[in-house]
Amino acid sequence: MKKRSAGLLLYRFREGALEFFLVHPGGPFWAKKDFGVWSIPKGEIDEGEDPLEAARREFEEETGFRPDGVFRELAPVRQRSGKVVLAWAVEGNCDPAAVRSNTFPLEWPPRSGRLVDVPEVDRAGWFDLETAKKKILEAQRALLAQLELFLQDSGKQR
């Protein structure tokens, strides 16, 4: 069975413009990469876990925040690795400067035998649609488009 992840696409309206909350992966592999590597906060679904609860748990683990509100299910996307990402959009707000991520052990430098704790997320930010499209992983761009279309169709886009 292919791996599945669950995540939340947090959005807000600021001065009438739609913005998306994205996170940048932590660790030395990603340190100097920017375009095409940001993501929605997401992670693997535990065996028997409700996918929406997994998305909420992962968002909290990666950011320190637990959004509340109306969660709109988006169509799943398949990333280049084959992993399927289940996602929900929710309107909310949080301060990217206050993000506190969990960590994981990584052997660094490679083959050194030395383990260092690395944050899953090293930074976060709010981005307008055009910037978010450039920063987010290619497969996850479809999530932005789905939410934008839903907001336009429902008359919620300000």
N, CA and C atoms as an extended XYZ file, in Angstrom:
474
Properties=species:S:1:pos:R:3:atomname:S:1:resname:S:1:resid:I:1 pbc="F F F"
N         0.844       -1.191        0.000 N   MET     1
C         0.000        0.000        0.000 CA  MET     1
C         0.887        1.252        0.000 C   MET     1
N         0.551        2.198       -0.852 N   LYS     2
C         1.302        3.445       -0.929 CA  LYS     2
C         1.170        4.229        0.366 C   LYS     2
N         2.233        4.952        0.701 N   LYS     3
C         2.176        5.801        1.889 CA  LYS     3
C         1.200        6.944        1.651 C   LYS     3
N         0.511        7.291        2.747 N   ARG     4
C        -0.427        8.409        2.688 CA  ARG     4
C        -0.067        9.410        3.768 C   ARG     4
N        -0.197       10.660        3.429 N   SER     5
C        -0.008       11.746        4.373 CA  SER     5
C        -1.292       12.551        4.445 C   SER     5
N        -1.439       13.268        5.535 N   ALA     6
C        -2.590       14.153        5.703 CA  ALA     6
C        -2.086       15.514        6.157 C   ALA     6
N        -2.708       16.560        5.637 N   GLY     7
C        -2.272       17.898        6.003 CA  GLY     7
C        -3.376       18.921        5.894 C   GLY     7
N        -3.060       20.122        6.365 N   LEU     8
C        -4.008       21.233        6.338 CA  LEU     8
C        -3.451       22.378        5.500 C   LEU     8
N        -4.298       22.928        4.659 N   LEU     9
C        -3.976       24.130        3.911 CA  LEU     9
C        -4.682       25.284        4.618 C   LEU     9
N        -3.921       25.995        5.440 N   LEU    10
C        -4.455       27.135        6.177 CA  LEU    10
C        -4.445       28.346        5.244 C   LEU    10
N        -5.539       29.101        5.254 N   TYR    11
C        -5.609       30.289        4.409 CA  TYR    11
C        -6.257       31.426        5.192 C   TYR    11
N        -6.032       32.630        4.684 N   ARG    12
C        -6.637       33.814        5.288 CA  ARG    12
C        -6.801       34.875        4.198 C   ARG    12
N        -7.565       35.896        4.544 N   PHE    13
C        -7.700       37.063        3.682 CA  PHE    13
C        -7.039       38.223        4.409 C   PHE    13
N        -6.118       38.875        3.739 N   ARG    14
C        -5.424       40.015        4.330 CA  ARG    14
C        -5.517       41.173        3.349 C   ARG    14
N        -6.127       42.255        3.805 N   GLU    15
C        -6.352       43.426        2.951 CA  GLU    15
C        -7.037       43.004        1.655 C   GLU    15
N        -7.991       42.067        1.779 N   GLY    16
C        -8.774       41.618        0.642 CA  GLY    16
C        -8.122       40.565       -0.238 C   GLY    16
N        -6.865       40.216        0.045 N   ALA    17
C        -6.150       39.248       -0.787 CA  ALA    17
C        -6.046       37.898       -0.080 C   ALA    17
N        -6.184       36.839       -0.858 N   LEU    18
C        -6.063       35.482       -0.352 CA  LEU    18
C        -4.595       35.144       -0.115 C   LEU    18
N        -4.296       34.569        1.069 N   GLU    19
C        -2.937       34.148        1.397 CA  GLU    19
C        -2.960       32.715        1.917 C   GLU    19
N        -1.862       32.003        1.664 N   PHE    20
C        -1.710       30.610        2.064 CA  PHE    20
C        -0.541       30.480        3.025 C   PHE    20
N        -0.704       29.619        4.030 N   PHE    21
C         0.340       29.354        5.018 CA  PHE    21
C         1.103       28.106        4.593 C   PHE    21
N         2.397       28.252        4.338 N   LEU    22
C         3.245       27.140        3.912 CA  LEU    22
C         4.445       27.009        4.837 C   LEU    22
N         5.025       25.803        4.867 N   VAL    23
C         6.198       25.543        5.698 CA  VAL    23
C         7.354       25.054        4.831 C   VAL    23
N         8.564       25.336        5.301 N   HIS    24
C         9.793       24.941        4.615 CA  HIS    24
C        10.419       23.784        5.385 C   HIS    24
N        10.820       22.706        4.694 N   PRO    25
C        11.393       21.558        5.403 CA  PRO    25
C        12.727       21.899        6.061 C   PRO    25
N        12.918       21.369        7.266 N   GLY    26
C        14.157       21.608        7.994 CA  GLY    26
C        15.249       20.642        7.568 C   GLY    26
N        16.449       20.936        8.004 N   GLY    27
C        17.571       20.052        7.730 CA  GLY    27
C        18.504       20.592        6.671 C   GLY    27
N        19.691       20.058        6.647 N   PRO    28
C        20.727       20.568        5.747 CA  PRO    28
C        20.448       20.336        4.262 C   PRO    28
N        19.666       19.329        3.915 N   PHE    29
C        19.373       19.071        2.501 CA  PHE    29
C        18.561       20.194        1.871 C   PHE    29
N        17.727       20.839        2.671 N   TRP    30
C        16.792       21.839        2.158 CA  TRP    30
C        17.220       23.268        2.456 C   TRP    30
N        18.269       23.455        3.213 N   ALA    31
C        18.648       24.768        3.729 CA  ALA    31
C        18.754       25.847        2.647 C   ALA    31
N        19.286       25.527        1.493 N   LYS    32
C        19.498       26.536        0.457 CA  LYS    32
C        18.494       26.454       -0.677 C   LYS    32
N        17.452       25.639       -0.486 N   LYS    33
C        16.430       25.499       -1.524 CA  LYS    33
C        15.195       26.299       -1.115 C   LYS    33
N        14.559       26.913       -2.108 N   ASP    34
C        13.396       27.744       -1.815 CA  ASP    34
C        12.231       27.399       -2.738 C   ASP    34
N        12.366       27.635       -4.015 N   PHE    35
C        11.250       27.408       -4.929 CA  PHE    35
C        11.015       25.918       -5.138 C   PHE    35
N         9.733       25.528       -5.044 N   GLY    36
C         9.351       24.147       -5.294 CA  GLY    36
C         9.589       23.178       -4.157 C   GLY    36
N         9.890       23.671       -2.945 N   VAL    37
C        10.140       22.753       -1.820 CA  VAL    37
C         9.242       23.005       -0.613 C   VAL    37
N         8.542       24.128       -0.571 N   TRP    38
C         7.640       24.418        0.535 CA  TRP    38
C         6.434       23.489        0.442 C   TRP    38
N         5.692       23.368        1.526 N   SER    39
C         4.598       22.403        1.592 CA  SER    39
C         3.514       22.897        2.539 C   SER    39
N         2.363       22.246        2.470 N   ILE    40
C         1.399       22.421        3.542 CA  ILE    40
C         1.944       21.604        4.720 C   ILE    40
N         1.661       21.969        5.954 N   PRO    41
C         2.061       21.120        7.080 CA  PRO    41
C         1.320       19.784        6.970 C   PRO    41
N         2.075       18.692        6.926 N   LYS    42
C         1.476       17.377        6.716 CA  LYS    42
C         2.396       16.292        7.261 C   LYS    42
N         1.852       15.087        7.356 N   GLY    43
C         2.654       13.955        7.787 CA  GLY    43
C         1.879       12.666        7.616 C   GLY    43
N         2.569       11.570        7.911 N   GLU    44
C         1.971       10.251        7.710 CA  GLU    44
C         0.796       10.003        8.641 C   GLU    44
N        -0.149        9.253        8.104 N   ILE    45
C        -1.336        8.856        8.860 CA  ILE    45
C        -0.991        7.563        9.594 C   ILE    45
N        -1.192        7.540       10.909 N   ASP    46
C        -0.948        6.328       11.689 CA  ASP    46
C        -2.008        5.273       11.374 C   ASP    46
N        -1.637        4.013       11.537 N   GLU    47
C        -2.562        2.896       11.305 CA  GLU    47
C        -3.852        3.110       12.095 C   GLU    47
N        -4.996        3.075       11.407 N   GLY    48
C        -6.289        3.211       12.054 CA  GLY    48
C        -6.664        4.630       12.437 C   GLY    48
N        -5.819        5.604       12.150 N   GLU    49
C        -6.084        6.997       12.528 CA  GLU    49
C        -7.009        7.664       11.511 C   GLU    49
N        -7.923        8.473       11.996 N   ASP    50
C        -8.776        9.270       11.141 CA  ASP    50
C        -7.896       10.270       10.382 C   ASP    50
N        -7.986       10.321        9.047 N   PRO    51
C        -7.112       11.212        8.281 CA  PRO    51
C        -7.198       12.690        8.669 C   PRO    51
N        -8.397       13.205        8.953 N   LEU    52
C        -8.502       14.607        9.356 CA  LEU    52
C        -7.810       14.819       10.703 C   LEU    52
N        -7.974       13.882       11.625 N   GLU    53
C        -7.280       14.009       12.921 CA  GLU    53
C        -5.771       13.960       12.725 C   GLU    53
N        -5.311       13.119       11.796 N   ALA    54
C        -3.876       13.048       11.480 CA  ALA    54
C        -3.399       14.394       10.942 C   ALA    54
N        -4.191       15.013       10.072 N   ALA    55
C        -3.827       16.314        9.512 CA  ALA    55
C        -3.716       17.368       10.607 C   ALA    55
N        -4.670       17.365       11.526 N   ARG    56
C        -4.653       18.339       12.625 CA  ARG    56
C        -3.457       18.087       13.547 C   ARG    56
N        -3.190       16.800       13.840 N   ARG    57
C        -2.047       16.437       14.697 CA  ARG    57
C        -0.730       16.872       14.048 C   ARG    57
N        -0.582       16.559       12.772 N   GLU    58
C         0.655       16.904       12.070 CA  GLU    58
C         0.854       18.417       11.987 C   GLU    58
N        -0.223       19.152       11.753 N   PHE    59
C        -0.109       20.609       11.712 CA  PHE    59
C         0.423       21.116       13.048 C   PHE    59
N        -0.127       20.596       14.120 N   GLU    60
C         0.307       21.028       15.453 CA  GLU    60
C         1.755       20.622       15.730 C   GLU    60
N         2.134       19.400       15.354 N   GLU    61
C         3.510       18.954       15.585 CA  GLU    61
C         4.516       19.804       14.807 C   GLU    61
N         4.154       20.199       13.596 N   GLU    62
C         5.093       20.931       12.754 CA  GLU    62
C         5.097       22.434       12.980 C   GLU    62
N         4.040       22.966       13.620 N   THR    63
C         3.967       24.422       13.777 CA  THR    63
C         3.766       24.889       15.214 C   THR    63
N         3.194       24.019       16.054 N   GLY    64
C         2.843       24.430       17.410 CA  GLY    64
C         1.434       24.994       17.502 C   GLY    64
N         0.731       25.105       16.377 N   PHE    65
C        -0.633       25.638       16.345 CA  PHE    65
C        -1.615       24.519       16.011 C   PHE    65
N        -2.850       24.643       16.503 N   ARG    66
C        -3.911       23.681       16.175 CA  ARG    66
C        -5.130       24.465       15.685 C   ARG    66
N        -5.240       24.635       14.375 N   PRO    67
C        -6.355       25.411       13.836 CA  PRO    67
C        -7.706       24.762       14.117 C   PRO    67
N        -8.676       25.611       14.274 N   ASP    68
C       -10.051       25.180       14.454 CA  ASP    68
C       -10.873       25.875       13.381 C   ASP    68
N       -12.013       25.333       13.097 N   GLY    69
C       -12.880       25.960       12.110 CA  GLY    69
C       -13.573       24.924       11.275 C   GLY    69
N       -14.009       25.351       10.106 N   VAL    70
C       -14.678       24.464        9.159 CA  VAL    70
C       -13.609       23.912        8.222 C   VAL    70
N       -13.471       22.591        8.207 N   PHE    71
C       -12.461       21.937        7.384 CA  PHE    71
C       -13.109       21.463        6.085 C   PHE    71
N       -12.598       21.956        4.972 N   ARG    72
C       -13.119       21.580        3.649 CA  ARG    72
C       -12.165       20.577        3.024 C   ARG    72
N       -12.678       19.370        2.765 N   GLU    73
C       -11.839       18.328        2.168 CA  GLU    73
C       -11.519       18.679        0.716 C   GLU    73
N       -10.250       18.544        0.365 N   LEU    74
C        -9.787       18.779       -1.001 CA  LEU    74
C        -9.518       17.426       -1.663 C   LEU    74
N        -9.486       17.394       -2.974 N   ALA    75
C        -9.178       16.152       -3.680 CA  ALA    75
C        -7.721       15.779       -3.406 C   ALA    75
N        -7.453       14.498       -3.149 N   PRO    76
C        -6.074       14.074       -2.869 CA  PRO    76
C        -5.150       14.359       -4.054 C   PRO    76
N        -3.871       14.549       -3.741 N   VAL    77
C        -2.851       14.723       -4.778 CA  VAL    77
C        -1.780       13.652       -4.589 C   VAL    77
N        -1.150       13.276       -5.691 N   ARG    78
C        -0.075       12.289       -5.647 CA  ARG    78
C         1.241       13.006       -5.939 C   ARG    78
N         2.166       12.903       -5.001 N   GLN    79
C         3.466       13.536       -5.180 CA  GLN    79
C         4.369       12.658       -6.051 C   GLN    79
N         5.450       13.232       -6.516 N   ARG    80
C         6.377       12.538       -7.408 CA  ARG    80
C         6.857       11.214       -6.815 C   ARG    80
N         6.998       11.145       -5.490 N   SER    81
C         7.452        9.930       -4.802 CA  SER    81
C         6.393        8.835       -4.817 C   SER    81
N         5.165        9.171       -5.208 N   GLY    82
C         4.060        8.223       -5.193 CA  GLY    82
C         3.175        8.379       -3.970 C   GLY    82
N         3.650        9.134       -2.991 N   LYS    83
C         2.858        9.357       -1.772 CA  LYS    83
C         1.598       10.150       -2.108 C   LYS    83
N         0.479        9.707       -1.539 N   VAL    84
C        -0.795       10.402       -1.715 CA  VAL    84
C        -1.003       11.323       -0.520 C   VAL    84
N        -1.329       12.582       -0.804 N   VAL    85
C        -1.568       13.574        0.243 CA  VAL    85
C        -3.058       13.891        0.294 C   VAL    85
N        -3.663       13.614        1.457 N   LEU    86
C        -5.046       13.993        1.730 CA  LEU    86
C        -4.986       15.345        2.433 C   LEU    86
N        -5.806       16.286        2.011 N   ALA    87
C        -5.708       17.627        2.575 CA  ALA    87
C        -7.076       18.241        2.801 C   ALA    87
N        -7.103       19.135        3.791 N   TRP    88
C        -8.294       19.912        4.117 CA  TRP    88
C        -7.878       21.371        4.179 C   TRP    88
N        -8.742       22.241        3.677 N   ALA    89
C        -8.520       23.682        3.771 CA  ALA    89
C        -9.299       24.198        4.972 C   ALA    89
N        -8.697       25.149        5.677 N   VAL    90
C        -9.362       25.768        6.823 CA  VAL    90
C        -8.889       27.215        6.913 C   VAL    90
N        -9.845       28.100        7.134 N   GLU    91
C        -9.488       29.512        7.288 CA  GLU    91
C        -8.996       29.732        8.707 C   GLU    91
N        -7.906       30.483        8.839 N   GLY    92
C        -7.356       30.751       10.160 CA  GLY    92
C        -6.171       31.691       10.069 C   GLY    92
N        -5.496       31.829       11.181 N   ASN    93
C        -4.352       32.724       11.232 CA  ASN    93
C        -3.364       32.216       12.263 C   ASN    93
N        -2.095       32.434       12.020 N   CYS    94
C        -1.048       32.159       12.999 CA  CYS    94
C         0.177       32.969       12.609 C   CYS    94
N         1.073       33.127       13.544 N   ASP    95
C         2.268       33.936       13.352 CA  ASP    95
C         3.430       33.042       12.927 C   ASP    95
N         3.926       33.169       11.695 N   PRO    96
C         5.027       32.334       11.248 CA  PRO    96
C         6.274       32.450       12.135 C   PRO    96
N         6.478       33.598       12.742 N   ALA    97
C         7.646       33.787       13.606 CA  ALA    97
C         7.538       32.974       14.891 C   ALA    97
N         6.335       32.543       15.237 N   ALA    98
C         6.122       31.781       16.471 CA  ALA    98
C         6.062       30.271       16.236 C   ALA    98
N         6.342       29.822       15.012 N   VAL    99
C         6.284       28.390       14.698 CA  VAL    99
C         7.318       27.629       15.520 C   VAL    99
N         6.877       26.526       16.118 N   ARG   100
C         7.749       25.635       16.897 CA  ARG   100
C         7.514       24.222       16.390 C   ARG   100
N         8.522       23.656       15.733 N   SER   101
C         8.390       22.345       15.109 CA  SER   101
C         8.995       21.247       15.971 C   SER   101
N         8.442       20.039       15.810 N   ASN   102
C         9.079       18.877       16.411 CA  ASN   102
C        10.372       18.595       15.651 C   ASN   102
N        11.191       17.686       16.164 N   THR   103
C        12.472       17.377       15.534 CA  THR   103
C        12.566       15.881       15.235 C   THR   103
N        13.565       15.512       14.445 N   PHE   104
C        13.858       14.110       14.165 CA  PHE   104
C        15.372       13.944       14.099 C   PHE   104
N        15.874       12.749       14.435 N   PRO   105
C        17.323       12.531       14.374 CA  PRO   105
C        17.778       12.292       12.936 C   PRO   105
N        18.894       12.904       12.572 N   LEU   106
C        19.459       12.768       11.232 CA  LEU   106
C        20.964       12.549       11.364 C   LEU   106
N        21.485       11.580       10.640 N   GLU   107
C        22.932       11.382       10.640 CA  GLU   107
C        23.554       12.480        9.787 C   GLU   107
N        24.364       13.334       10.451 N   TRP   108
C        24.991       14.459        9.747 CA  TRP   108
C        26.346       14.759       10.322 C   TRP   108
N        27.345       14.883        9.503 N   PRO   109
C        27.348       14.666        8.068 CA  PRO   109
C        27.068       13.199        7.716 C   PRO   109
N        26.688       12.938        6.463 N   PRO   110
C        26.367       11.566        6.062 CA  PRO   110
C        27.518       10.596        6.356 C   PRO   110
N        27.165        9.416        6.783 N   ARG   111
C        28.092        8.326        7.112 CA  ARG   111
C        29.076        8.686        8.219 C   ARG   111
N        28.748        9.681        9.042 N   SER   112
C        29.633       10.090       10.133 CA  SER   112
C        29.343        9.331       11.418 C   SER   112
N        28.146        8.728       11.486 N   GLY   113
C        27.733        8.073       12.722 CA  GLY   113
C        27.223        9.057       13.765 C   GLY   113
N        27.259       10.334       13.456 N   ARG   114
C        26.832       11.380       14.394 CA  ARG   114
C        25.380       11.774       14.100 C   ARG   114
N        24.523       11.683       15.121 N   LEU   115
C        23.126       12.066       14.963 CA  LEU   115
C        22.897       13.472       15.509 C   LEU   115
N        22.171       14.261       14.751 N   VAL   116
C        21.789       15.601       15.201 CA  VAL   116
C        20.270       15.701       15.125 C   VAL   116
N        19.681       16.483       16.011 N   ASP   117
C        18.241       16.730       15.965 CA  ASP   117
C        17.970       17.854       14.972 C   ASP   117
N        17.060       17.590       14.053 N   VAL   118
C        16.726       18.536       12.992 CA  VAL   118
C        15.230       18.828       13.072 C   VAL   118
N        14.824       20.092       12.977 N   PRO   119
C        13.389       20.394       12.968 CA  PRO   119
C        12.753       19.921       11.664 C   PRO   119
N        11.536       19.395       11.755 N   GLU   120
C        10.828       19.010       10.529 CA  GLU   120
C        10.553       20.238        9.670 C   GLU   120
N        10.323       21.364       10.322 N   VAL   121
C        10.036       22.627        9.646 CA  VAL   121
C        10.992       23.667       10.207 C   VAL   121
N        11.704       24.368        9.324 N   ASP   122
C        12.632       25.386        9.841 CA  ASP   122
C        12.105       26.811        9.712 C   ASP   122
N        11.068       26.992        8.908 N   ARG   123
C        10.427       28.305        8.819 CA  ARG   123
C         9.064       28.156        8.144 C   ARG   123
N         8.271       29.192        8.284 N   ALA   124
C         6.921       29.205        7.717 CA  ALA   124
C         6.628       30.607        7.224 C   ALA   124
N         5.609       30.718        6.403 N   GLY   125
C         5.248       32.040        5.921 CA  GLY   125
C         3.891       32.057        5.263 C   GLY   125
N         3.369       33.271        5.139 N   TRP   126
C         2.124       33.528        4.417 CA  TRP   126
C         2.497       34.039        3.032 C   TRP   126
N         1.833       33.483        1.997 N   PHE   127
C         2.169       33.856        0.627 CA  PHE   127
C         0.902       34.082       -0.183 C   PHE   127
N         0.973       35.087       -1.066 N   ASP   128
C        -0.126       35.289       -2.010 CA  ASP   128
C        -0.113       34.136       -3.001 C   ASP   128
N        -1.151       34.030       -3.810 N   LEU   129
C        -1.306       32.884       -4.706 CA  LEU   129
C        -0.121       32.719       -5.654 C   LEU   129
N         0.301       33.777       -6.298 N   GLU   130
C         1.389       33.659       -7.278 CA  GLU   130
C         2.694       33.211       -6.621 C   GLU   130
N         3.007       33.746       -5.459 N   THR   131
C         4.228       33.347       -4.751 CA  THR   131
C         4.102       31.919       -4.236 C   THR   131
N         2.939       31.575       -3.703 N   ALA   132
C         2.723       30.222       -3.187 CA  ALA   132
C         2.896       29.192       -4.301 C   ALA   132
N         2.408       29.483       -5.501 N   LYS   133
C         2.557       28.561       -6.634 CA  LYS   133
C         4.024       28.291       -6.946 C   LYS   133
N         4.875       29.277       -6.768 N   LYS   134
C         6.313       29.114       -7.042 CA  LYS   134
C         7.007       28.340       -5.930 C   LYS   134
N         6.584       28.558       -4.701 N   LYS   135
C         7.279       27.970       -3.555 CA  LYS   135
C         6.855       26.537       -3.247 C   LYS   135
N         5.585       26.210       -3.461 N   ILE   136
C         5.053       24.920       -3.034 CA  ILE   136
C         5.525       23.786       -3.961 C   ILE   136
N         5.570       22.579       -3.398 N   LEU   137
C         5.880       21.400       -4.201 CA  LEU   137
C         4.932       21.325       -5.389 C   LEU   137
N         5.441       20.902       -6.530 N   GLU   138
C         4.656       20.899       -7.768 CA  GLU   138
C         3.302       20.205       -7.616 C   GLU   138
N         3.275       19.022       -7.018 N   ALA   139
C         2.027       18.265       -6.893 CA  ALA   139
C         1.008       18.983       -6.006 C   ALA   139
N         1.493       19.752       -5.037 N   GLN   140
C         0.583       20.424       -4.108 CA  GLN   140
C        -0.005       21.709       -4.677 C   GLN   140
N         0.469       22.148       -5.833 N   ARG   141
C        -0.129       23.330       -6.471 CA  ARG   141
C        -1.611       23.111       -6.734 C   ARG   141
N        -1.981       21.861       -6.992 N   ALA   142
C        -3.389       21.535       -7.249 CA  ALA   142
C        -4.256       21.860       -6.037 C   ALA   142
N        -3.704       21.761       -4.834 N   LEU   143
C        -4.466       22.100       -3.623 CA  LEU   143
C        -4.795       23.589       -3.599 C   LEU   143
N        -3.826       24.417       -3.979 N   LEU   144
C        -4.059       25.862       -4.048 CA  LEU   144
C        -5.164       26.169       -5.054 C   LEU   144
N        -5.087       25.521       -6.217 N   ALA   145
C        -6.071       25.761       -7.274 CA  ALA   145
C        -7.466       25.325       -6.830 C   ALA   145
N        -7.547       24.180       -6.149 N   GLN   146
C        -8.854       23.697       -5.682 CA  GLN   146
C        -9.485       24.688       -4.713 C   GLN   146
N        -8.700       25.173       -3.774 N   LEU   147
C        -9.238       26.108       -2.793 CA  LEU   147
C        -9.627       27.419       -3.460 C   LEU   147
N        -8.793       27.916       -4.345 N   GLU   148
C        -9.106       29.163       -5.029 CA  GLU   148
C       -10.429       29.032       -5.802 C   GLU   148
N       -10.613       27.936       -6.515 N   LEU   149
C       -11.833       27.707       -7.273 CA  LEU   149
C       -13.048       27.611       -6.352 C   LEU   149
N       -12.913       26.874       -5.253 N   PHE   150
C       -14.016       26.758       -4.300 CA  PHE   150
C       -14.409       28.136       -3.763 C   PHE   150
N       -13.427       28.946       -3.386 N   LEU   151
C       -13.717       30.262       -2.824 CA  LEU   151
C       -14.382       31.170       -3.860 C   LEU   151
N       -13.936       31.081       -5.112 N   GLN   152
C       -14.567       31.875       -6.173 CA  GLN   152
C       -16.013       31.439       -6.391 C   GLN   152
N       -16.226       30.111       -6.480 N   ASP   153
C       -17.564       29.581       -6.731 CA  ASP   153
C       -18.535       29.879       -5.588 C   ASP   153
N       -18.021       29.902       -4.370 N   SER   154
C       -18.893       30.123       -3.209 CA  SER   154
C       -19.060       31.608       -2.891 C   SER   154
N       -18.354       32.456       -3.656 N   GLY   155
C       -18.451       33.887       -3.414 CA  GLY   155
C       -17.696       34.345       -2.182 C   GLY   155
N       -16.845       33.488       -1.643 N   LYS   156
C       -16.096       33.831       -0.435 CA  LYS   156
C       -14.806       34.574       -0.723 C   LYS   156
N       -14.354       34.517       -1.978 N   GLN   157
C       -13.121       35.217       -2.310 CA  GLN   157
C       -13.409       36.711       -2.257 C   GLN   157
N       -12.599       37.380       -1.492 N   ARG   158
C       -12.859       38.805       -1.277 CA  ARG   158
C       -12.068       39.653       -2.233 C   ARG   158
